[in-house]
C-alpha cells in the first residue's frame, strides 16, 4: 500500500474514532474519579494472580 493510501486510511480511522466513539457512562466515570470501588468486583479478586499456582517457575 502506498503512502497516500496508507495516510488516507489512517485519517479515516482517526475520524471514525473521533466522531463515532462509544457512549460514555458518566455515572461510572464520576464514581471512578471519586474513588468509589465498583460494586461488581472486589479488591481481593483484583489482587489475585491467576498464575500464582502455576509450577512454571519450578520447571524452568
PQR file of N, CA, C, O and H, with PARSE charges and radii, in Angstrom:
ATOM      1  N   UNK A   1       0.846  -1.156   0.000 -0.4000 1.5000
ATOM      2  CA  UNK A   1       0.000   0.000   0.000 -0.0000 2.0000
ATOM      3  C   UNK A   1       0.898   1.227   0.000  0.5500 1.7000
ATOM      4  O   UNK A   1       1.820   1.331   0.809 -0.5500 1.4000
ATOM      5  N   UNK A   2       0.627   2.153  -0.908 -0.4000 1.5000
ATOM      6  CA  UNK A   2       1.428   3.365  -0.996 -0.0000 2.0000
ATOM      7  C   UNK A   2       1.157   4.307   0.162  0.5500 1.7000
ATOM      8  O   UNK A   2       0.184   4.153   0.900 -0.5500 1.4000
ATOM      9  H   UNK A   2      -0.122   2.068  -1.566  0.4000 1.0000
ATOM     10  N   UNK A   3       2.036   5.282   0.304 -0.4000 1.5000
ATOM     11  CA  UNK A   3       1.918   6.233   1.426 -0.0000 2.0000
ATOM     12  C   UNK A   3       0.606   7.016   1.367  0.5500 1.7000
ATOM     13  O   UNK A   3       0.016   7.295   2.411 -0.5500 1.4000
ATOM     14  H   UNK A   3       2.826   5.407  -0.296  0.4000 1.0000
ATOM     15  N   UNK A   4       0.141   7.373   0.181 -0.4000 1.5000
ATOM     16  CA  UNK A   4      -1.104   8.129   0.047 -0.0000 2.0000
ATOM     17  C   UNK A   4      -2.302   7.325   0.542  0.5500 1.7000
ATOM     18  O   UNK A   4      -3.143   7.839   1.280 -0.5500 1.4000
ATOM     19  H   UNK A   4       0.620   7.146  -0.667  0.4000 1.0000
ATOM     20  N   UNK A   5      -2.372   6.065   0.132 -0.4000 1.5000
ATOM     21  CA  UNK A   5      -3.483   5.209   0.577 -0.0000 2.0000
ATOM     22  C   UNK A   5      -3.374   4.928   2.064  0.5500 1.7000
ATOM     23  O   UNK A   5      -4.390   4.880   2.757 -0.5500 1.4000
ATOM     24  H   UNK A   5      -1.689   5.648  -0.467  0.4000 1.0000
ATOM     25  N   UNK A   6      -2.162   4.743   2.568 -0.4000 1.5000
ATOM     26  CA  UNK A   6      -1.959   4.477   3.985 -0.0000 2.0000
ATOM     27  C   UNK A   6      -2.377   5.686   4.826  0.5500 1.7000
ATOM     28  O   UNK A   6      -3.020   5.531   5.864 -0.5500 1.4000
ATOM     29  H   UNK A   6      -1.336   4.782   2.005  0.4000 1.0000
ATOM     30  N   UNK A   7      -2.016   6.873   4.381 -0.4000 1.5000
ATOM     31  CA  UNK A   7      -2.371   8.087   5.111 -0.0000 2.0000
ATOM     32  C   UNK A   7      -3.878   8.308   5.074  0.5500 1.7000
ATOM     33  O   UNK A   7      -4.468   8.714   6.075 -0.5500 1.4000
ATOM     34  H   UNK A   7      -1.493   7.000   3.538  0.4000 1.0000
ATOM     35  N   UNK A   8      -4.504   8.047   3.938 -0.4000 1.5000
ATOM     36  CA  UNK A   8      -5.948   8.201   3.829 -0.0000 2.0000
ATOM     37  C   UNK A   8      -6.675   7.232   4.758  0.5500 1.7000
ATOM     38  O   UNK A   8      -7.668   7.594   5.389 -0.5500 1.4000
ATOM     39  H   UNK A   8      -4.025   7.717   3.124  0.4000 1.0000
ATOM     40  N   UNK A   9      -6.178   6.010   4.838 -0.4000 1.5000
ATOM     41  CA  UNK A   9      -6.797   5.026   5.722 -0.0000 2.0000
ATOM     42  C   UNK A   9      -6.635   5.436   7.181  0.5500 1.7000
ATOM     43  O   UNK A   9      -7.580   5.325   7.963 -0.5500 1.4000
ATOM     44  H   UNK A   9      -5.372   5.716   4.326  0.4000 1.0000
ATOM     45  N   UNK A  10      -5.443   5.910   7.558 -0.4000 1.5000
ATOM     46  CA  UNK A  10      -5.211   6.345   8.931 -0.0000 2.0000
ATOM     47  C   UNK A  10      -6.102   7.537   9.273  0.5500 1.7000
ATOM     48  O   UNK A  10      -6.623   7.623  10.385 -0.5500 1.4000
ATOM     49  H   UNK A  10      -4.676   5.999   6.923  0.4000 1.0000
ATOM     50  N   UNK A  11      -6.278   8.449   8.331 -0.4000 1.5000
ATOM     51  CA  UNK A  11      -7.152   9.605   8.548 -0.0000 2.0000
ATOM     52  C   UNK A  11      -8.587   9.162   8.734  0.5500 1.7000
ATOM     53  O   UNK A  11      -9.292   9.671   9.605 -0.5500 1.4000
ATOM     54  H   UNK A  11      -5.855   8.379   7.428  0.4000 1.0000
ATOM     55  N   UNK A  12      -9.024   8.211   7.917 -0.4000 1.5000
ATOM     56  CA  UNK A  12     -10.400   7.721   8.019 -0.0000 2.0000
ATOM     57  C   UNK A  12     -10.631   7.028   9.357  0.5500 1.7000
ATOM     58  O   UNK A  12     -11.664   7.236   9.993 -0.5500 1.4000
ATOM     59  H   UNK A  12      -8.452   7.797   7.209  0.4000 1.0000
ATOM     60  N   UNK A  13      -9.673   6.204   9.787 -0.4000 1.5000
ATOM     61  CA  UNK A  13      -9.804   5.504  11.062 -0.0000 2.0000
ATOM     62  C   UNK A  13      -9.834   6.503  12.214  0.5500 1.7000
ATOM     63  O   UNK A  13     -10.644   6.367  13.131 -0.5500 1.4000
ATOM     64  H   UNK A  13      -8.834   6.036   9.270  0.4000 1.0000
ATOM     65  N   UNK A  14      -8.959   7.502  12.172 -0.4000 1.5000
ATOM     66  CA  UNK A  14      -8.926   8.511  13.230 -0.0000 2.0000
ATOM     67  C   UNK A  14     -10.236   9.295  13.284  0.5500 1.7000
ATOM     68  O   UNK A  14     -10.742   9.593  14.366 -0.5500 1.4000
ATOM     69  H   UNK A  14      -8.301   7.612  11.427  0.4000 1.0000
ATOM     70  N   UNK A  15     -10.778   9.623  12.127 -0.4000 1.5000
ATOM     71  CA  UNK A  15     -12.050  10.355  12.072 -0.0000 2.0000
ATOM     72  C   UNK A  15     -13.182   9.503  12.626  0.5500 1.7000
ATOM     73  O   UNK A  15     -14.043  10.003  13.350 -0.5500 1.4000
ATOM     74  H   UNK A  15     -10.367   9.380  11.248  0.4000 1.0000
ATOM     75  N   UNK A  16     -13.184   8.219  12.289 -0.4000 1.5000
ATOM     76  CA  UNK A  16     -14.221   7.318  12.813 -0.0000 2.0000
ATOM     77  C   UNK A  16     -14.144   7.232  14.338  0.5500 1.7000
ATOM     78  O   UNK A  16     -15.172   7.250  15.016 -0.5500 1.4000
ATOM     79  H   UNK A  16     -12.486   7.812  11.701  0.4000 1.0000
ATOM     80  N   UNK A  17     -12.928   7.139  14.875 -0.4000 1.5000
ATOM     81  CA  UNK A  17     -12.766   7.059  16.325 -0.0000 2.0000
ATOM     82  C   UNK A  17     -13.198   8.355  17.007  0.5500 1.7000
ATOM     83  O   UNK A  17     -13.776   8.333  18.094 -0.5500 1.4000
ATOM     84  H   UNK A  17     -12.093   7.124  14.325  0.4000 1.0000
ATOM     85  N   UNK A  18     -12.913   9.476  16.363 -0.4000 1.5000
ATOM     86  CA  UNK A  18     -13.224  10.771  16.961 -0.0000 2.0000
ATOM     87  C   UNK A  18     -14.723  11.038  17.001  0.5500 1.7000
ATOM     88  O   UNK A  18     -15.248  11.493  18.017 -0.5500 1.4000
ATOM     89  H   UNK A  18     -12.444   9.494  15.480  0.4000 1.0000
ATOM     90  N   UNK A  19     -15.409  10.757  15.903 -0.4000 1.5000
ATOM     91  CA  UNK A  19     -16.801  11.163  15.793 -0.0000 2.0000
ATOM     92  C   UNK A  19     -17.818  10.068  16.082  0.5500 1.7000
ATOM     93  O   UNK A  19     -18.992  10.375  16.288 -0.5500 1.4000
ATOM     94  H   UNK A  19     -14.982  10.388  15.077  0.4000 1.0000
ATOM     95  N   UNK A  20     -17.420   8.828  16.103 -0.4000 1.5000
ATOM     96  CA  UNK A  20     -18.398   7.771  16.338 -0.0000 2.0000
ATOM     97  C   UNK A  20     -17.920   6.825  17.438  0.5500 1.7000
ATOM     98  O   UNK A  20     -18.070   5.608  17.330 -0.5500 1.4000
ATOM     99  H   UNK A  20     -16.466   8.578  15.935  0.4000 1.0000
ATOM    100  N   UNK A  21     -17.349   7.390  18.485 -0.4000 1.5000
ATOM    101  CA  UNK A  21     -16.878   6.579  19.599 -0.0000 2.0000
ATOM    102  C   UNK A  21     -18.040   6.059  20.415  0.5500 1.7000
ATOM    103  O   UNK A  21     -19.174   6.505  20.239 -0.5500 1.4000
ATOM    104  H   UNK A  21     -17.227   8.379  18.572  0.4000 1.0000
ATOM    105  N   UNK A  22     -17.772   5.124  21.302 -0.4000 1.5000
ATOM    106  CA  UNK A  22     -18.836   4.561  22.139 -0.0000 2.0000
ATOM    107  C   UNK A  22     -19.364   5.611  23.115  0.5500 1.7000
ATOM    108  O   UNK A  22     -18.655   6.551  23.475 -0.5500 1.4000
ATOM    109  H   UNK A  22     -16.851   4.761  21.445  0.4000 1.0000
ATOM    110  N   UNK A  23     -20.609   5.440  23.535 -0.4000 1.5000
ATOM    111  CA  UNK A  23     -21.205   6.343  24.507 -0.0000 2.0000
ATOM    112  C   UNK A  23     -20.492   6.206  25.842  0.5500 1.7000
ATOM    113  O   UNK A  23     -20.109   5.109  26.249 -0.5500 1.4000
ATOM    114  H   UNK A  23     -21.185   4.677  23.243  0.4000 1.0000
ATOM    115  N   UNK A  24     -20.321   7.329  26.511 -0.4000 1.5000
ATOM    116  CA  UNK A  24     -19.635   7.319  27.801 -0.0000 2.0000
ATOM    117  C   UNK A  24     -20.642   7.103  28.920  0.5500 1.7000
ATOM    118  O   UNK A  24     -21.753   7.633  28.885 -0.5500 1.4000
ATOM    119  H   UNK A  24     -20.633   8.220  26.180  0.4000 1.0000
ATOM    120  N   UNK A  25     -20.241   6.320  29.908 -0.4000 1.5000
ATOM    121  CA  UNK A  25     -21.054   6.116  31.099 -0.0000 2.0000
ATOM    122  C   UNK A  25     -20.571   7.133  32.132  0.5500 1.7000
ATOM    123  O   UNK A  25     -19.620   6.874  32.870 -0.5500 1.4000
ATOM    124  H   UNK A  25     -19.339   5.889  29.936  0.4000 1.0000
ATOM    125  N   UNK A  26     -21.230   8.286  32.179 -0.4000 1.5000
ATOM    126  CA  UNK A  26     -20.769   9.378  33.029 -0.0000 2.0000
ATOM    127  C   UNK A  26     -20.907   9.059  34.511  0.5500 1.7000
ATOM    128  O   UNK A  26     -20.114   9.532  35.324 -0.5500 1.4000
ATOM    129  H   UNK A  26     -22.002   8.496  31.580  0.4000 1.0000
ATOM    130  N   UNK A  27     -21.902   8.265  34.866 -0.4000 1.5000
ATOM    131  CA  UNK A  27     -22.073   7.890  36.274 -0.0000 2.0000
ATOM    132  C   UNK A  27     -20.900   7.024  36.732  0.5500 1.7000
ATOM    133  O   UNK A  27     -20.361   7.228  37.820 -0.5500 1.4000
ATOM    134  H   UNK A  27     -22.547   7.881  34.205  0.4000 1.0000
ATOM    135  N   UNK A  28     -20.511   6.067  35.909 -0.4000 1.5000
ATOM    136  CA  UNK A  28     -19.369   5.200  36.243 -0.0000 2.0000
ATOM    137  C   UNK A  28     -18.079   6.007  36.318  0.5500 1.7000
ATOM    138  O   UNK A  28     -17.245   5.770  37.192 -0.5500 1.4000
ATOM    139  H   UNK A  28     -20.949   5.901  35.026  0.4000 1.0000
ATOM    140  N   UNK A  29     -17.913   6.968  35.395 -0.4000 1.5000
ATOM    141  CA  UNK A  29     -16.731   7.817  35.398 -0.0000 2.0000
ATOM    142  C   UNK A  29     -16.676   8.651  36.670  0.5500 1.7000
ATOM    143  O   UNK A  29     -15.608   8.792  37.265 -0.5500 1.4000
ATOM    144  H   UNK A  29     -18.591   7.160  34.685  0.4000 1.0000
ATOM    145  N   UNK A  30     -17.814   9.210  37.103 -0.4000 1.5000
ATOM    146  CA  UNK A  30     -17.856  10.009  38.321 -0.0000 2.0000
ATOM    147  C   UNK A  30     -17.473   9.165  39.535  0.5500 1.7000
ATOM    148  O   UNK A  30     -16.730   9.624  40.403 -0.5500 1.4000
ATOM    149  H   UNK A  30     -18.682   9.096  36.619  0.4000 1.0000
ATOM    150  N   UNK A  31     -17.978   7.930  39.596 -0.4000 1.5000
ATOM    151  CA  UNK A  31     -17.635   7.051  40.714 -0.0000 2.0000
ATOM    152  C   UNK A  31     -16.141   6.745  40.723  0.5500 1.7000
ATOM    153  O   UNK A  31     -15.515   6.714  41.782 -0.5500 1.4000
ATOM    154  H   UNK A  31     -18.581   7.557  38.891  0.4000 1.0000
ATOM    155  N   UNK A  32     -15.575   6.522  39.545 -0.4000 1.5000
ATOM    156  CA  UNK A  32     -14.154   6.212  39.451 -0.0000 2.0000
ATOM    157  C   UNK A  32     -13.307   7.407  39.883  0.5500 1.7000
ATOM    158  O   UNK A  32     -12.289   7.239  40.554 -0.5500 1.4000
ATOM    159  H   UNK A  32     -16.083   6.548  38.684  0.4000 1.0000
ATOM    160  N   UNK A  33     -13.724   8.606  39.500 -0.4000 1.5000
ATOM    161  CA  UNK A  33     -12.972   9.795  39.854 -0.0000 2.0000
ATOM    162  C   UNK A  33     -13.067  10.110  41.342  0.5500 1.7000
ATOM    163  O   UNK A  33     -12.136  10.678  41.913 -0.5500 1.4000
ATOM    164  H   UNK A  33     -14.552   8.743  38.955  0.4000 1.0000
ATOM    165  N   UNK A  34     -14.172   9.752  41.971 -0.4000 1.5000
ATOM    166  CA  UNK A  34     -14.337  10.000  43.396 -0.0000 2.0000
ATOM    167  C   UNK A  34     -13.709   8.904  44.245  0.5500 1.7000
ATOM    168  O   UNK A  34     -13.674   9.020  45.470 -0.5500 1.4000
ATOM    169  H   UNK A  34     -14.928   9.291  41.507  0.4000 1.0000
ATOM    170  N   UNK A  35     -13.222   7.860  43.627 -0.4000 1.5000
ATOM    171  CA  UNK A  35     -12.517   6.810  44.345 -0.0000 2.0000
ATOM    172  C   UNK A  35     -13.408   5.732  44.906  0.5500 1.7000
ATOM    173  O   UNK A  35     -12.960   4.949  45.743 -0.5500 1.4000
ATOM    174  H   UNK A  35     -13.251   7.766  42.632  0.4000 1.0000
ATOM    175  N   UNK A  36     -14.643   5.661  44.482 -0.4000 1.5000
ATOM    176  CA  UNK A  36     -15.533   4.617  44.964 -0.0000 2.0000
ATOM    177  C   UNK A  36     -15.207   3.316  44.242  0.5500 1.7000
ATOM    178  O   UNK A  36     -14.978   3.310  43.032 -0.5500 1.4000
ATOM    179  H   UNK A  36     -15.007   6.298  43.801  0.4000 1.0000
ATOM    180  N   UNK A  37     -15.189   2.221  44.984 -0.4000 1.5000
ATOM    181  CA  UNK A  37     -14.905   0.914  44.395 -0.0000 2.0000
ATOM    182  C   UNK A  37     -16.132   0.426  43.638  0.5500 1.7000
ATOM    183  O   UNK A  37     -17.255   0.635  44.099 -0.5500 1.4000
ATOM    184  H   UNK A  37     -15.375   2.225  45.967  0.4000 1.0000
ATOM    185  N   UNK A  38     -15.954  -0.209  42.508 -0.4000 1.5000
ATOM    186  CA  UNK A  38     -17.100  -0.761  41.779 -0.0000 2.0000
ATOM    187  C   UNK A  38     -17.751  -1.884  42.575  0.5500 1.7000
ATOM    188  O   UNK A  38     -17.075  -2.631  43.282 -0.5500 1.4000
ATOM    189  H   UNK A  38     -15.042  -0.379  42.133  0.4000 1.0000
ATOM    190  N   UNK A  39     -19.063  -1.995  42.453 -0.4000 1.5000
ATOM    191  CA  UNK A  39     -19.810  -2.983  43.241 -0.0000 2.0000
ATOM    192  C   UNK A  39     -19.638  -4.392  42.690  0.5500 1.7000
ATOM    193  O   UNK A  39     -19.868  -5.358  43.418 -0.5500 1.4000
ATOM    194  H   UNK A  39     -19.613  -1.389  41.879  0.4000 1.0000
ATOM    195  N   UNK A  40     -19.247  -4.543  41.439 -0.4000 1.5000
ATOM    196  CA  UNK A  40     -19.191  -5.866  40.826 -0.0000 2.0000
ATOM    197  C   UNK A  40     -17.897  -6.615  41.105  0.5500 1.7000
ATOM    198  O   UNK A  40     -17.888  -7.845  41.081 -0.5500 1.4000
ATOM    199  H   UNK A  40     -19.060  -3.758  40.847  0.4000 1.0000
ATOM    200  N   UNK A  41     -16.805  -5.906  41.369 -0.4000 1.5000
ATOM    201  CA  UNK A  41     -15.518  -6.575  41.588 -0.0000 2.0000
ATOM    202  C   UNK A  41     -14.970  -6.207  42.958  0.5500 1.7000
ATOM    203  O   UNK A  41     -14.989  -5.041  43.353 -0.5500 1.4000
ATOM    204  H   UNK A  41     -16.812  -4.906  41.388  0.4000 1.0000
ATOM    205  N   UNK A  42     -14.492  -7.188  43.664 -0.4000 1.5000
ATOM    206  CA  UNK A  42     -13.916  -6.912  44.965 -0.0000 2.0000
ATOM    207  C   UNK A  42     -12.420  -6.666  44.828  0.5500 1.7000
ATOM    208  O   UNK A  42     -11.807  -7.063  43.837 -0.5500 1.4000
ATOM    209  H   UNK A  42     -14.476  -8.135  43.343  0.4000 1.0000
ATOM    210  N   UNK A  43     -11.851  -6.024  45.806 -0.4000 1.5000
ATOM    211  CA  UNK A  43     -10.420  -5.719  45.785 -0.0000 2.0000
ATOM    212  C   UNK A  43      -9.608  -7.005  45.839  0.5500 1.7000
ATOM    213  O   UNK A  43      -8.550  -7.100  45.216 -0.5500 1.4000
ATOM    214  H   UNK A  43     -12.350  -5.702  46.610  0.4000 1.0000
ATOM    215  N   UNK A  44     -10.093  -7.992  46.577 -0.4000 1.5000
ATOM    216  CA  UNK A  44      -9.365  -9.246  46.703 -0.0000 2.0000
ATOM    217  C   UNK A  44      -9.260  -9.948  45.346  0.5500 1.7000
ATOM    218  O   UNK A  44      -8.219 -10.530  45.041 -0.5500 1.4000
ATOM    219  H   UNK A  44     -10.952  -7.915  47.084  0.4000 1.0000
ATOM    220  N   UNK A  45     -10.303  -9.905  44.534 -0.4000 1.5000
ATOM    221  CA  UNK A  45     -10.273 -10.538  43.219 -0.0000 2.0000
ATOM    222  C   UNK A  45      -9.249  -9.873  42.310  0.5500 1.7000
ATOM    223  O   UNK A  45      -8.625 -10.542  41.487 -0.5500 1.4000
ATOM    224  H   UNK A  45     -11.149  -9.432  44.781  0.4000 1.0000
ATOM    225  N   UNK A  46      -9.071  -8.558  42.451 -0.4000 1.5000
ATOM    226  CA  UNK A  46      -8.141  -7.843  41.594 -0.0000 2.0000
ATOM    227  C   UNK A  46      -6.695  -8.132  41.964  0.5500 1.7000
ATOM    228  O   UNK A  46      -5.816  -8.083  41.104 -0.5500 1.4000
ATOM    229  H   UNK A  46      -9.578  -8.014  43.120  0.4000 1.0000
ATOM    230  N   UNK A  47      -6.434  -8.433  43.239 -0.4000 1.5000
ATOM    231  CA  UNK A  47      -5.069  -8.650  43.693 -0.0000 2.0000
ATOM    232  C   UNK A  47      -4.572 -10.070  43.445  0.5500 1.7000
ATOM    233  O   UNK A  47      -3.368 -10.320  43.502 -0.5500 1.4000
ATOM    234  H   UNK A  47      -7.148  -8.472  43.938  0.4000 1.0000
ATOM    235  N   UNK A  48      -5.469 -10.989  43.174 -0.4000 1.5000
ATOM    236  CA  UNK A  48      -5.053 -12.373  42.975 -0.0000 2.0000
ATOM    237  C   UNK A  48      -4.325 -12.541  41.651  0.5500 1.7000
ATOM    238  O   UNK A  48      -4.708 -11.955  40.638 -0.5500 1.4000
ATOM    239  H   UNK A  48      -6.447 -10.786  43.127  0.4000 1.0000
ATOM    240  N   UNK A  49      -3.295 -13.330  41.671 -0.4000 1.5000
ATOM    241  CA  UNK A  49      -2.526 -13.624  40.473 -0.0000 2.0000
ATOM    242  C   UNK A  49      -3.014 -14.957  39.913  0.5500 1.7000
ATOM    243  O   UNK A  49      -2.878 -15.983  40.579 -0.5500 1.4000
ATOM    244  H   UNK A  49      -2.984 -13.806  42.493  0.4000 1.0000
ATOM    245  N   UNK A  50      -3.582 -14.967  38.702 -0.4000 1.5000
ATOM    246  CA  UNK A  50      -4.115 -16.222  38.175 -0.0000 2.0000
ATOM    247  C   UNK A  50      -3.036 -17.267  37.912  0.5500 1.7000
ATOM    248  O   UNK A  50      -3.346 -18.450  37.766 -0.5500 1.4000
ATOM    249  H   UNK A  50      -3.692 -14.133  38.161  0.4000 1.0000
ATOM    250  N   UNK A  51      -1.777 -16.846  37.851 -0.4000 1.5000
ATOM    251  CA  UNK A  51      -0.691 -17.777  37.564 -0.0000 2.0000
ATOM    252  C   UNK A  51       0.127 -18.101  38.815  0.5500 1.7000
ATOM    253  O   UNK A  51       1.198 -18.698  38.709 -0.5500 1.4000
ATOM    254  H   UNK A  51      -1.526 -15.886  37.970  0.4000 1.0000
ATOM    255  N   UNK A  52      -0.356 -17.721  39.986 -0.4000 1.5000
ATOM    256  CA  UNK A  52       0.396 -17.933  41.221 -0.0000 2.0000
ATOM    257  C   UNK A  52       0.582 -19.417  41.519  0.5500 1.7000
ATOM    258  O   UNK A  52       1.616 -19.807  42.062 -0.5500 1.4000
ATOM    259  H   UNK A  52      -1.226 -17.236  40.073  0.4000 1.0000
ATOM    260  N   UNK A  53      -0.391 -20.246  41.176 -0.4000 1.5000
ATOM    261  CA  UNK A  53      -0.295 -21.677  41.459 -0.0000 2.0000
ATOM    262  C   UNK A  53       0.392 -22.453  40.346  0.5500 1.7000
ATOM    263  O   UNK A  53       0.528 -23.673  40.436 -0.5500 1.4000
ATOM    264  H   UNK A  53      -1.231 -19.929  40.735  0.4000 1.0000
ATOM    265  N   UNK A  54       0.818 -21.776  39.322 -0.4000 1.5000
ATOM    266  CA  UNK A  54       1.464 -22.424  38.185 -0.0000 2.0000
ATOM    267  C   UNK A  54       2.878 -22.862  38.582  0.5500 1.7000
ATOM    268  O   UNK A  54       3.601 -22.098  39.221 -0.5500 1.4000
ATOM    269  H   UNK A  54       0.708 -20.785  39.250  0.4000 1.0000
ATOM    270  N   UNK A  55       3.260 -24.030  38.225 -0.4000 1.5000
ATOM    271  CA  UNK A  55       4.567 -24.566  38.561 -0.0000 2.0000
ATOM    272  C   UNK A  55       5.591 -24.275  37.470  0.5500 1.7000
ATOM    273  O   UNK A  55       6.618 -24.949  37.389 -0.5500 1.4000
ATOM    274  H   UNK A  55       2.672 -24.650  37.705  0.4000 1.0000
ATOM    275  N   UNK A  56       5.324 -23.282  36.634 -0.4000 1.5000
ATOM    276  CA  UNK A  56       6.225 -22.946  35.533 -0.0000 2.0000
ATOM    277  C   UNK A  56       7.601 -22.559  36.045  0.5500 1.7000
ATOM    278  O   UNK A  56       8.613 -22.977  35.483 -0.5500 1.4000
ATOM    279  H   UNK A  56       4.490 -22.734  36.699  0.4000 1.0000
ATOM    280  N   UNK A  57       7.647 -21.758  37.117 -0.4000 1.5000
ATOM    281  CA  UNK A  57       8.939 -21.305  37.644 -0.0000 2.0000
ATOM    282  C   UNK A  57       9.769 -22.483  38.151  0.5500 1.7000
ATOM    283  O   UNK A  57      10.998 -22.451  38.073 -0.5500 1.4000
ATOM    284  H   UNK A  57       6.825 -21.419  37.574  0.4000 1.0000
ATOM    285  N   UNK A  58       9.115 -23.515  38.665 -0.4000 1.5000
ATOM    286  CA  UNK A  58       9.846 -24.660  39.157 -0.0000 2.0000
ATOM    287  C   UNK A  58      10.367 -25.527  38.030  0.5500 1.7000
ATOM    288  O   UNK A  58      11.386 -26.200  38.187 -0.5500 1.4000
ATOM    289  H   UNK A  58       8.118 -23.541  38.728  0.4000 1.0000
ATOM    290  N   UNK A  59       9.681 -25.523  36.892 -0.4000 1.5000
ATOM    291  CA  UNK A  59      10.100 -26.326  35.743 -0.0000 2.0000
ATOM    292  C   UNK A  59      11.263 -25.697  35.008  0.5500 1.7000
ATOM    293  O   UNK A  59      12.026 -26.400  34.346 -0.5500 1.4000
ATOM    294  H   UNK A  59       8.853 -24.976  36.764  0.4000 1.0000
ATOM    295  N   UNK A  60      11.413 -24.400  35.109 -0.4000 1.5000
ATOM    296  CA  UNK A  60      12.453 -23.695  34.339 -0.0000 2.0000
ATOM    297  C   UNK A  60      13.785 -23.888  34.905  0.5500 1.7000
ATOM    298  O   UNK A  60      14.763 -23.361  34.375 -0.5500 1.4000
ATOM    299  H   UNK A  60      10.793 -23.829  35.646  0.4000 1.0000
TER
END
